[in-house]
Amino acid sequence: MGREEKRTEVVAAYVKGRGSFRELERKYGISGSTIHRWVKEHETGKRRKRVSGRAVAEAMTVKETEMSADVKRLRKELEEARLYNKLLNAMIDIAEEQFEIPIRKKPGAKQPK
C-alpha cells in the first residue's frame, strides 16, 4: 500500500468513526499528530506541499532580494529622519540664540504640578 492510499484509508477510518487518533495510531503505526494533521487538512481542503531543496533555495534568494530592497529603503528613511532631526535641532539653536530664551527642557528641571 502506497503512502497516499494509506493516508486516505486512515483519514476515512477516522471520519467514519472507526477509531480515535490513538487507536488509529496503534493500528497503522503512524503518529497521532500526523493523523491529526491529515484529518485537519482533509477537513479544510488544504494540503501541505512538499518542496524540494532547490525550490527552498530559490524562495530564499527571492526573499533575500526583497529583504535587501527593504534594508535599502529603511536605511534611506533612517538617513532622512536623522537629517530632519538635525534640521530641527539647528532651528531650535537659532531660535534660542535670536530670542534669548531656553526652548529645550533642561535636565533635572522641576516640572510644575
MMTF fields as JSON, N, C-alpha, C and O atoms, coordinates in Angstrom:
{
  "mmtfVersion": "1.0.0",
  "mmtfProducer": "UNKNOWN",
  "numBonds": 451,
  "numAtoms": 452,
  "numGroups": 113,
  "numChains": 1,
  "numModels": 1,
  "chainsPerModel": [1],
  "groupsPerChain": [113],
  "chainIdList": ["A"],
  "bondAtomList": [4, 2, 8, 6, 12, 10, 16, 14, 20, 18, 24, 22, 28, 26, 32, 30, 36, 34, 40, 38, 44, 42, 48, 46, 52, 50, 56, 54, 60, 58, 64, 62, 68, 66, 72, 70, 76, 74, 80, 78, 84, 82, 88, 86, 92, 90, 96, 94, 100, 98, 104, 102, 108, 106, 112, 110, 116, 114, 120, 118, 124, 122, 128, 126, 132, 130, 136, 134, 140, 138, 144, 142, 148, 146, 152, 150, 156, 154, 160, 158, 164, 162, 168, 166, 172, 170, 176, 174, 180, 178, 184, 182, 188, 186, 192, 190, 196, 194, 200, 198, 204, 202, 208, 206, 212, 210, 216, 214, 220, 218, 224, 222, 228, 226, 232, 230, 236, 234, 240, 238, 244, 242, 248, 246, 252, 250, 256, 254, 260, 258, 264, 262, 268, 266, 272, 270, 276, 274, 280, 278, 284, 282, 288, 286, 292, 290, 296, 294, 300, 298, 304, 302, 308, 306, 312, 310, 316, 314, 320, 318, 324, 322, 328, 326, 332, 330, 336, 334, 340, 338, 344, 342, 348, 346, 352, 350, 356, 354, 360, 358, 364, 362, 368, 366, 372, 370, 376, 374, 380, 378, 384, 382, 388, 386, 392, 390, 396, 394, 400, 398, 404, 402, 408, 406, 412, 410, 416, 414, 420, 418, 424, 422, 428, 426, 432, 430, 436, 434, 440, 438, 444, 442, 448, 446],
  "bondOrderList": [1, 1, 1, 1, 1, 1, 1, 1, 1, 1, 1, 1, 1, 1, 1, 1, 1, 1, 1, 1, 1, 1, 1, 1, 1, 1, 1, 1, 1, 1, 1, 1, 1, 1, 1, 1, 1, 1, 1, 1, 1, 1, 1, 1, 1, 1, 1, 1, 1, 1, 1, 1, 1, 1, 1, 1, 1, 1, 1, 1, 1, 1, 1, 1, 1, 1, 1, 1, 1, 1, 1, 1, 1, 1, 1, 1, 1, 1, 1, 1, 1, 1, 1, 1, 1, 1, 1, 1, 1, 1, 1, 1, 1, 1, 1, 1, 1, 1, 1, 1, 1, 1, 1, 1, 1, 1, 1, 1, 1, 1, 1, 1],
  "groupList": [{"groupName": "MET", "atomNameList": ["N", "CA", "C", "O"], "elementList": ["N", "C", "C", "O"], "formalChargeList": [0, 0, 0, 0], "bondAtomList": [1, 0, 2, 1, 3, 2], "bondOrderList": [1, 1, 2], "singleLetterCode": "M", "chemCompType": "L-PEPTIDE LINKING"}, {"groupName": "GLY", "atomNameList": ["N", "CA", "C", "O"], "elementList": ["N", "C", "C", "O"], "formalChargeList": [0, 0, 0, 0], "bondAtomList": [1, 0, 2, 1, 3, 2], "bondOrderList": [1, 1, 2], "singleLetterCode": "G", "chemCompType": "PEPTIDE LINKING"}, {"groupName": "ARG", "atomNameList": ["N", "CA", "C", "O"], "elementList": ["N", "C", "C", "O"], "formalChargeList": [0, 0, 0, 0], "bondAtomList": [1, 0, 2, 1, 3, 2], "bondOrderList": [1, 1, 2], "singleLetterCode": "R", "chemCompType": "L-PEPTIDE LINKING"}, {"groupName": "GLU", "atomNameList": ["N", "CA", "C", "O"], "elementList": ["N", "C", "C", "O"], "formalChargeList": [0, 0, 0, 0], "bondAtomList": [1, 0, 2, 1, 3, 2], "bondOrderList": [1, 1, 2], "singleLetterCode": "E", "chemCompType": "L-PEPTIDE LINKING"}, {"groupName": "LYS", "atomNameList": ["N", "CA", "C", "O"], "elementList": ["N", "C", "C", "O"], "formalChargeList": [0, 0, 0, 0], "bondAtomList": [1, 0, 2, 1, 3, 2], "bondOrderList": [1, 1, 2], "singleLetterCode": "K", "chemCompType": "L-PEPTIDE LINKING"}, {"groupName": "THR", "atomNameList": ["N", "CA", "C", "O"], "elementList": ["N", "C", "C", "O"], "formalChargeList": [0, 0, 0, 0], "bondAtomList": [1, 0, 2, 1, 3, 2], "bondOrderList": [1, 1, 2], "singleLetterCode": "T", "chemCompType": "L-PEPTIDE LINKING"}, {"groupName": "VAL", "atomNameList": ["N", "CA", "C", "O"], "elementList": ["N", "C", "C", "O"], "formalChargeList": [0, 0, 0, 0], "bondAtomList": [1, 0, 2, 1, 3, 2], "bondOrderList": [1, 1, 2], "singleLetterCode": "V", "chemCompType": "L-PEPTIDE LINKING"}, {"groupName": "ALA", "atomNameList": ["N", "CA", "C", "O"], "elementList": ["N", "C", "C", "O"], "formalChargeList": [0, 0, 0, 0], "bondAtomList": [1, 0, 2, 1, 3, 2], "bondOrderList": [1, 1, 2], "singleLetterCode": "A", "chemCompType": "L-PEPTIDE LINKING"}, {"groupName": "TYR", "atomNameList": ["N", "CA", "C", "O"], "elementList": ["N", "C", "C", "O"], "formalChargeList": [0, 0, 0, 0], "bondAtomList": [1, 0, 2, 1, 3, 2], "bondOrderList": [1, 1, 2], "singleLetterCode": "Y", "chemCompType": "L-PEPTIDE LINKING"}, {"groupName": "SER", "atomNameList": ["N", "CA", "C", "O"], "elementList": ["N", "C", "C", "O"], "formalChargeList": [0, 0, 0, 0], "bondAtomList": [1, 0, 2, 1, 3, 2], "bondOrderList": [1, 1, 2], "singleLetterCode": "S", "chemCompType": "L-PEPTIDE LINKING"}, {"groupName": "PHE", "atomNameList": ["N", "CA", "C", "O"], "elementList": ["N", "C", "C", "O"], "formalChargeList": [0, 0, 0, 0], "bondAtomList": [1, 0, 2, 1, 3, 2], "bondOrderList": [1, 1, 2], "singleLetterCode": "F", "chemCompType": "L-PEPTIDE LINKING"}, {"groupName": "LEU", "atomNameList": ["N", "CA", "C", "O"], "elementList": ["N", "C", "C", "O"], "formalChargeList": [0, 0, 0, 0], "bondAtomList": [1, 0, 2, 1, 3, 2], "bondOrderList": [1, 1, 2], "singleLetterCode": "L", "chemCompType": "L-PEPTIDE LINKING"}, {"groupName": "ILE", "atomNameList": ["N", "CA", "C", "O"], "elementList": ["N", "C", "C", "O"], "formalChargeList": [0, 0, 0, 0], "bondAtomList": [1, 0, 2, 1, 3, 2], "bondOrderList": [1, 1, 2], "singleLetterCode": "I", "chemCompType": "L-PEPTIDE LINKING"}, {"groupName": "HIS", "atomNameList": ["N", "CA", "C", "O"], "elementList": ["N", "C", "C", "O"], "formalChargeList": [0, 0, 0, 0], "bondAtomList": [1, 0, 2, 1, 3, 2], "bondOrderList": [1, 1, 2], "singleLetterCode": "H", "chemCompType": "L-PEPTIDE LINKING"}, {"groupName": "TRP", "atomNameList": ["N", "CA", "C", "O"], "elementList": ["N", "C", "C", "O"], "formalChargeList": [0, 0, 0, 0], "bondAtomList": [1, 0, 2, 1, 3, 2], "bondOrderList": [1, 1, 2], "singleLetterCode": "W", "chemCompType": "L-PEPTIDE LINKING"}, {"groupName": "ASP", "atomNameList": ["N", "CA", "C", "O"], "elementList": ["N", "C", "C", "O"], "formalChargeList": [0, 0, 0, 0], "bondAtomList": [1, 0, 2, 1, 3, 2], "bondOrderList": [1, 1, 2], "singleLetterCode": "D", "chemCompType": "L-PEPTIDE LINKING"}, {"groupName": "ASN", "atomNameList": ["N", "CA", "C", "O"], "elementList": ["N", "C", "C", "O"], "formalChargeList": [0, 0, 0, 0], "bondAtomList": [1, 0, 2, 1, 3, 2], "bondOrderList": [1, 1, 2], "singleLetterCode": "N", "chemCompType": "L-PEPTIDE LINKING"}, {"groupName": "GLN", "atomNameList": ["N", "CA", "C", "O"], "elementList": ["N", "C", "C", "O"], "formalChargeList": [0, 0, 0, 0], "bondAtomList": [1, 0, 2, 1, 3, 2], "bondOrderList": [1, 1, 2], "singleLetterCode": "Q", "chemCompType": "L-PEPTIDE LINKING"}, {"groupName": "PRO", "atomNameList": ["N", "CA", "C", "O"], "elementList": ["N", "C", "C", "O"], "formalChargeList": [0, 0, 0, 0], "bondAtomList": [1, 0, 2, 1, 3, 2], "bondOrderList": [1, 1, 2], "singleLetterCode": "P", "chemCompType": "L-PEPTIDE LINKING"}],
  "groupTypeList": [0, 1, 2, 3, 3, 4, 2, 5, 3, 6, 6, 7, 7, 8, 6, 4, 1, 2, 1, 9, 10, 2, 3, 11, 3, 2, 4, 8, 1, 12, 9, 1, 9, 5, 12, 13, 2, 14, 6, 4, 3, 13, 3, 5, 1, 4, 2, 2, 4, 2, 6, 9, 1, 2, 7, 6, 7, 3, 7, 0, 5, 6, 4, 3, 5, 3, 0, 9, 7, 15, 6, 4, 2, 11, 2, 4, 3, 11, 3, 3, 7, 2, 11, 8, 16, 4, 11, 11, 16, 7, 0, 12, 15, 12, 7, 3, 3, 17, 10, 3, 12, 18, 12, 2, 4, 4, 18, 1, 7, 4, 17, 18, 4],
  "groupIdList": [1, 2, 3, 4, 5, 6, 7, 8, 9, 10, 11, 12, 13, 14, 15, 16, 17, 18, 19, 20, 21, 22, 23, 24, 25, 26, 27, 28, 29, 30, 31, 32, 33, 34, 35, 36, 37, 38, 39, 40, 41, 42, 43, 44, 45, 46, 47, 48, 49, 50, 51, 52, 53, 54, 55, 56, 57, 58, 59, 60, 61, 62, 63, 64, 65, 66, 67, 68, 69, 70, 71, 72, 73, 74, 75, 76, 77, 78, 79, 80, 81, 82, 83, 84, 85, 86, 87, 88, 89, 90, 91, 92, 93, 94, 95, 96, 97, 98, 99, 100, 101, 102, 103, 104, 105, 106, 107, 108, 109, 110, 111, 112, 113],
  "secStructList": [7, 7, 2, 2, 2, 2, 2, 2, 2, 2, 2, 2, 2, 2, 2, 6, 6, 1, 7, 7, 2, 2, 2, 2, 2, 2, 2, 2, 6, 7, 7, 2, 2, 2, 2, 2, 2, 2, 2, 2, 2, 2, 2, 2, 6, 7, 7, 7, 7, 7, 7, 7, 2, 2, 2, 2, 2, 2, 2, 2, 2, 2, 2, 2, 2, 2, 2, 2, 2, 2, 2, 2, 2, 2, 2, 2, 2, 2, 2, 2, 2, 2, 2, 2, 2, 2, 2, 2, 2, 2, 2, 2, 2, 2, 2, 2, 2, 2, 2, 7, 7, 7, 7, 1, 7, 7, 6, 6, 7, 7, 7, 7, 7],
  "xCoordList": [0.859, 0.0, 0.895, 1.811, 0.617, 1.393, 1.021, 0.028, 1.833, 1.631, 0.28, -0.432, -0.053, -1.322, -2.528, -3.514, -2.441, -3.556, -3.715, -4.828, -2.575, -2.608, -3.205, -4.026, -2.774, -3.287, -4.8, -5.525, -5.267, -6.694, -7.456, -8.526, -6.898, -7.548, -7.645, -8.682, -6.56, -6.542, -7.538, -8.297, -7.536, -8.453, -9.899, -10.762, -10.155, -11.511, -11.957, -13.106, -11.043, -11.37, -11.739, -12.689, -10.992, -11.287, -12.621, -13.446, -12.818, -14.032, -15.269, -16.316, -15.15, -16.288, -16.454, -17.369, -15.583, -15.72, -15.227, -15.695, -14.286, -13.775, -12.641, -12.024, -12.367, -11.323, -10.873, -11.061, -10.277, -9.715, -8.317, -7.814, -7.701, -6.341, -5.412, -4.594, -5.542, -4.663, -4.902, -3.953, -6.149, -6.447, -5.891, -5.308, -6.085, -5.568, -4.04, -3.4, -3.472, -2.017, -1.467, -0.5, -2.1, -1.668, -1.906, -1.058, -3.05, -3.42, -2.504, -2.063, -2.216, -1.463, 0.011, 0.786, 0.414, 1.818, 2.232, 3.385, 1.285, 1.543, 1.259, 0.306, 2.09, 1.902, 0.545, 0.015, 0.011, -1.29, -1.284, -2.279, -0.143, -0.073, -0.139, -0.716, 0.457, 0.396, -1.035, -1.524, -1.695, -3.092, -3.954, -4.816, -3.71, -4.469, -4.273, -5.238, -3.014, -2.729, -3.428, -3.988, -3.394, -4.05, -5.546, -6.128, -6.163, -7.607, -7.92, -8.879, -7.108, -7.322, -7.215, -8.046, -6.194, -6.012, -7.198, -7.638, -7.704, -8.874, -10.091, -10.846, -10.277, -11.448, -11.387, -12.407, -10.209, -10.091, -9.897, -10.065, -9.544, -9.311, -7.947, -7.626, -7.14, -5.796, -4.819, -5.022, -3.776, -2.783, -1.4, -1.145, -0.515, 0.865, 1.504, 1.27, 2.307, 3.026, 4.456, 5.09, 4.939, 6.34, 7.169, 6.86, 8.215, 9.037, 10.453, 11.003, 11.025, 12.384, 13.38, 13.05, 14.578, 15.638, 15.929, 16.224, 15.845, 16.115, 15.046, 15.36, 13.787, 12.697, 12.864, 12.596, 13.303, 13.537, 14.655, 14.547, 15.724, 16.85, 16.414, 16.807, 15.605, 15.117, 14.222, 14.305, 13.365, 12.489, 13.305, 12.993, 14.352, 15.208, 15.916, 16.07, 16.351, 17.019, 16.064, 16.452, 14.832, 13.823, 13.583, 13.503, 13.467, 13.223, 14.411, 14.215, 15.63, 16.811, 16.826, 17.196, 16.427, 16.382, 15.361, 15.623, 14.19, 13.165, 13.663, 13.447, 14.333, 14.855, 15.925, 15.996, 16.754, 17.793, 17.171, 17.652, 16.111, 15.419, 14.81, 14.849, 14.246, 13.678, 14.755, 14.544, 15.91, 17.006, 17.451, 17.675, 17.58, 17.977, 16.953, 17.306, 15.676, 14.619, 14.657, 14.547, 14.813, 14.832, 16.056, 15.971, 17.195, 18.392, 18.181, 18.595, 17.532, 17.259, 16.315, 16.527, 15.266, 14.334, 15.043, 14.773, 15.942, 16.685, 17.559, 17.615, 18.232, 19.079, 18.247, 18.659, 17.075, 16.192, 15.717, 15.65, 15.385, 14.935, 16.06, 15.822, 17.276, 18.42, 18.647, 18.919, 18.535, 18.706, 17.623, 17.903, 16.392, 15.271, 15.5, 15.255, 15.97, 16.264, 17.358, 17.269, 18.389, 19.472, 18.937, 19.331, 18.046, 17.443, 16.639, 16.757, 15.821, 15.024, 15.903, 15.617, 16.973, 17.888, 18.553, 18.735, 18.913, 19.509, 18.504, 18.87, 17.25, 16.215, 16.033, 15.877, 16.054, 15.912, 17.102, 16.939, 18.314, 19.515, 19.418, 19.742, 18.976, 18.852, 17.797, 18.007, 16.657, 15.588, 16.05, 15.766, 16.754, 17.255, 18.228, 18.224, 19.061, 20.053, 19.391, 19.738, 18.455, 17.825, 16.881, 16.863, 16.091, 15.102, 15.624, 14.962, 16.807, 17.462, 16.574, 16.532, 15.862, 15.074, 15.384, 15.575, 15.433, 15.699, 14.432, 13.365, 14.57, 13.434, 13.474, 12.444, 14.664, 14.804, 14.637, 15.005, 14.086, 13.941, 15.329, 16.098, 15.643, 16.934, 16.852, 15.822, 17.934, 17.874, 17.755, 18.433, 16.897, 16.732, 15.833, 15.662, 15.25, 14.377, 13.084, 12.557, 12.601, 11.355, 10.181, 10.155, 9.232, 8.034, 6.942, 6.776, 6.195, 5.105, 4.007, 3.753, 3.374, 2.317, 0.973, -0.013],
  "yCoordList": [-1.18, 0.0, 1.231, 1.349, 2.148, 3.374, 4.363, 4.202, 5.366, 6.379, 7.088, 7.302, 7.445, 8.156, 7.279, 7.746, 6.003, 5.102, 4.914, 4.876, 4.799, 4.626, 5.877, 5.79, 7.027, 8.294, 8.363, 8.684, 8.062, 8.096, 7.123, 7.447, 5.935, 4.925, 5.379, 5.215, 5.946, 6.392, 7.53, 7.524, 8.495, 9.635, 9.143, 9.568, 8.259, 7.719, 6.974, 7.094, 6.205, 5.467, 6.428, 6.186, 7.51, 8.48, 9.178, 9.321, 9.606, 10.345, 9.476, 9.968, 8.188, 7.275, 6.808, 6.042, 7.261, 6.944, 5.56, 4.977, 5.036, 3.697, 3.685, 2.646, 4.826, 4.856, 6.269, 7.192, 6.411, 7.704, 7.825, 6.893, 8.977, 9.16, 8.098, 7.516, 7.849, 6.872, 5.458, 4.704, 5.104, 3.766, 3.583, 2.549, 4.609, 4.54, 4.566, 3.95, 5.278, 5.331, 3.921, 3.492, 3.224, 1.853, 0.909, 0.078, 1.05, 0.141, 0.3, -0.69, 1.567, 1.82, 2.118, 2.155, 2.331, 2.635, 4.017, 4.237, 4.955, 6.339, 7.2, 6.946, 8.223, 9.043, 9.754, 10.103, 9.955, 10.612, 12.024, 12.493, 12.718, 14.099, 14.137, 15.054, 13.134, 13.067, 12.801, 13.426, 11.88, 11.574, 12.815, 13.137, 13.499, 14.721, 15.745, 16.359, 15.934, 16.887, 16.473, 17.313, 15.178, 14.69, 14.966, 15.394, 14.719, 14.938, 16.425, 16.797, 17.275, 18.736, 19.166, 19.929, 18.678, 19.025, 18.54, 19.22, 17.372, 16.829, 17.722, 18.012, 18.155, 18.977, 20.347, 20.861, 20.948, 22.296, 22.291, 23.318, 21.139, 21.058, 21.573, 21.635, 21.943, 22.434, 21.315, 20.485, 21.316, 20.268, 20.869, 21.693, 20.454, 20.93, 20.418, 19.286, 21.265, 20.842, 20.515, 21.24, 19.43, 19.088, 19.951, 20.087, 20.524, 21.443, 20.887, 20.422, 20.94, 20.436, 21.443, 22.606, 20.981, 21.848, 23.003, 24.113, 22.741, 23.783, 24.875, 26.062, 24.473, 25.447, 26.301, 27.502, 25.677, 26.425, 27.439, 28.589, 27.01, 27.908, 29.077, 30.218, 28.8, 29.87, 30.833, 32.048, 30.285, 31.136, 32.001, 33.173, 31.416, 32.176, 33.296, 34.398, 33.016, 34.039, 35.19, 36.354, 34.88, 35.913, 36.698, 37.927, 35.985, 36.647, 37.545, 38.658, 37.069, 37.874, 39.126, 40.203, 38.989, 40.141, 41.157, 42.359, 40.657, 41.545, 42.209, 43.402, 41.43, 41.981, 43.021, 44.052, 42.758, 43.701, 45.028, 46.095, 44.957, 46.177, 46.889, 48.116, 46.114, 46.706, 47.375, 48.463, 46.729, 47.3, 48.619, 49.594, 48.655, 49.896, 50.994, 52.137, 50.631, 51.618, 52.129, 53.331, 51.211, 51.608, 52.45, 53.377, 52.129, 52.947, 54.366, 55.337, 54.476, 55.8, 56.578, 57.762, 55.893, 56.549, 56.984, 58.065, 56.156, 56.494, 57.721, 58.62, 57.757, 58.909, 60.186, 61.24, 60.09, 61.253, 61.7, 62.897, 60.738, 61.079, 61.742, 62.693, 61.244, 61.864, 63.284, 64.188, 63.477, 64.817, 65.764, 66.918, 65.275, 66.071, 66.458, 67.597, 65.502, 65.761, 66.821, 67.715, 66.709, 67.691, 69.082, 70.071, 69.158, 70.422, 71.032, 72.227, 70.219, 70.725, 71.232, 72.271, 70.503, 70.955, 72.275, 73.145, 72.424, 73.683, 74.824, 75.935, 74.557, 75.593, 76.012, 77.197, 75.037, 75.354, 76.166, 77.133, 75.777, 76.533, 77.989, 78.911, 78.184, 79.538, 80.329, 81.495, 79.685, 80.372, 80.746, 81.85, 79.848, 80.154, 81.322, 82.178, 81.35, 82.42, 83.762, 84.779, 83.772, 85.024, 85.594, 86.804, 84.728, 85.22, 85.205, 85.691, 84.647, 84.575, 83.952, 84.422, 82.881, 82.13, 80.632, 80.154, 79.904, 78.471, 77.737, 77.86, 76.996, 76.251, 74.793, 74.206, 74.221, 72.821, 72.668, 73.557, 71.549, 71.239, 70.957, 70.193, 71.564, 71.33, 70.056, 69.778, 69.276, 68.048, 68.371, 69.263, 67.645, 67.832, 68.984, 69.269, 69.659, 70.796, 70.268, 69.224, 71.019, 70.639, 70.995, 72.051, 70.114, 70.338, 70.907, 70.421, 71.92, 72.441, 71.395, 70.625, 71.381, 70.386, 70.868, 70.144],
  "zCoordList": [0.0, 0.0, 0.0, 0.814, -0.929, -1.023, 0.071, 0.779, 0.179, 1.225, 1.078, 2.058, -0.155, -0.384, -0.067, 0.503, -0.444, -0.152, 1.356, 1.879, 2.041, 3.491, 4.146, 5.06, 3.659, 4.183, 4.012, 4.953, 2.809, 2.513, 3.41, 3.924, 3.591, 4.425, 5.887, 6.529, 6.397, 7.801, 8.009, 8.978, 7.112, 7.233, 7.126, 7.894, 6.184, 6.017, 7.272, 7.697, 7.864, 9.085, 10.206, 10.951, 10.323, 11.392, 11.129, 12.031, 9.894, 9.546, 9.741, 10.163, 9.436, 9.596, 11.042, 11.342, 11.935, 13.35, 13.731, 14.708, 12.965, 13.245, 14.267, 14.498, 14.873, 15.896, 16.2, 15.407, 17.367, 17.76, 17.165, 16.538, 17.369, 16.872, 17.463, 16.749, 18.758, 19.416, 18.9, 18.684, 18.704, 18.194, 16.781, 16.455, 15.954, 14.589, 14.586, 13.734, 15.536, 15.667, 15.918, 15.288, 16.841, 17.152, 15.965, 15.64, 15.34, 14.239, 13.025, 12.443, 12.641, 11.416, 11.642, 10.685, 12.898, 13.175, 12.716, 12.345, 12.739, 12.345, 13.567, 14.304, 13.781, 14.98, 14.968, 13.913, 16.153, 16.286, 15.758, 15.204, 15.931, 15.437, 13.91, 13.326, 13.275, 11.811, 11.362, 10.421, 12.031, 11.689, 11.906, 11.088, 13.008, 13.297, 12.186, 11.729, 11.744, 10.671, 9.378, 8.674, 9.069, 7.862, 7.897, 6.901, 9.044, 9.184, 9.034, 8.357, 9.668, 9.551, 8.097, 7.605, 7.413, 6.0, 5.17, 4.243, 5.508, 4.805, 5.042, 4.114, 6.291, 6.632, 5.993, 5.532, 5.957, 5.401, 3.894, 3.237, 3.348, 1.907, 1.51, 0.323, 2.489, 2.205, 2.485, 3.371, 1.722, 1.896, 1.769, 0.891, 2.645, 2.57, 1.299, 0.874, 0.708, -0.481, -0.085, 0.682, -0.616, -0.384, -1.324, -2.508, -0.774, -1.542, -1.613, -0.615, -2.789, -2.961, -2.397, -2.165, -2.186, -1.674, -2.61, -2.168, -3.898, -4.894, -4.818, -4.899, -4.664, -4.576, -3.32, -3.337, -2.241, -0.999, -1.213, -0.788, -1.872, -2.141, -3.017, -2.77, -4.037, -4.907, -4.134, -4.315, -3.271, -2.47, -1.518, -1.309, -0.943, -0.038, -0.786, -0.259, -2.023, -2.82, -3.097, -3.0, -3.435, -3.684, -2.406, -2.429, -1.287, -0.009, 0.359, 0.845, 0.13, 0.417, -0.451, 0.016, -1.71, -2.606, -2.099, -2.082, -1.686, -1.141, 0.135, 0.346, 0.989, 2.236, 1.938, 2.608, 0.94, 0.57, 0.143, 0.524, -0.642, -1.075, 0.138, 0.224, 1.075, 2.29, 3.125, 3.662, 3.236, 4.022, 3.404, 4.121, 2.093, 1.414, 1.664, 1.955, 1.548, 1.775, 3.212, 3.454, 4.162, 5.566, 5.905, 6.71, 5.292, 5.516, 4.997, 5.63, 3.839, 3.278, 4.205, 4.466, 4.7, 5.628, 6.905, 7.427, 7.406, 8.616, 8.375, 9.214, 7.247, 6.927, 6.823, 7.307, 6.193, 6.092, 7.472, 7.749, 8.341, 9.693, 10.483, 11.227, 10.322, 11.015, 10.52, 11.31, 9.21, 8.633, 9.143, 9.467, 9.213, 9.71, 11.177, 11.574, 11.967, 13.367, 13.502, 14.343, 12.664, 12.676, 12.329, 12.947, 11.349, 10.94, 12.084, 12.354, 12.76, 13.876, 15.008, 15.602, 15.31, 16.359, 15.984, 16.835, 14.713, 14.254, 14.379, 14.762, 14.062, 14.18, 15.639, 15.936, 16.543, 17.97, 18.439, 19.183, 18.007, 18.389, 17.919, 18.667, 16.687, 16.138, 16.91, 17.243, 17.192, 17.921, 19.327, 19.791, 20.011, 21.362, 21.32, 22.204, 20.285, 20.16, 19.839, 20.439, 18.91, 18.484, 19.535, 19.76, 20.186, 21.152, 22.588, 23.505, 22.768, 24.072, 25.15, 26.288, 24.767, 25.746, 25.577, 24.458, 26.695, 26.58, 26.099, 26.7, 25.036, 24.49, 24.937, 25.268, 24.943, 25.334, 26.831, 27.599, 27.241, 28.655, 29.218, 28.633, 30.333, 30.971, 31.794, 32.408, 31.812, 32.604, 34.09, 34.601, 34.764, 36.195, 36.57, 37.756, 35.587, 35.888, 36.523, 36.137, 37.497, 38.162, 37.272, 36.64, 37.234, 36.437, 37.349, 38.468, 36.904, 37.732, 37.856, 36.93, 38.995, 39.235, 38.821, 38.962]
}
